[in-house]
Amino acid sequence: MAEIQKQYEEFNEAIRLKQYEDNATLREKRDIVLRKLKERLLAHPSLDELFEGTGDDSGARDQRIYEAFRLHSYTLFQIPEHLGLHYSTISRIAKREAEKRMSKNKT
């Protein structure tokens, strides 16, 4: 019985060490992801800066809507609030711009 207990304790200790090593790896990866997210969020322009100079040009505005949503991580509620449009309008514009870009990449 003592031999079984000893084997169990050795096995349990090995598992704990493995879990600790795995957790350390996961913590490192988590820290990398968090750092990249913070850098990305700090680097994106404000909505004022993003839509500056678009005026009445709906084509330029639509491109900036896509960029704000896809590249700069603004939400479908932040963008329409800034532009005075309904969020479903912004969603349709972003989708249309994404489709345009995909069709350009295929050719």
Secondary structure, DSSP 8 states (H G I E B T S, - for coil): -HHHHHHHHHHHHHHHHHHHHHHHHHHHHHHHHHHHHHHHHHHS--HHHHHTT-TT-HHHHHHHHHIIIIIS---TTHHHHHHT--HHHHHHHHHHHHHHHHHHHH-
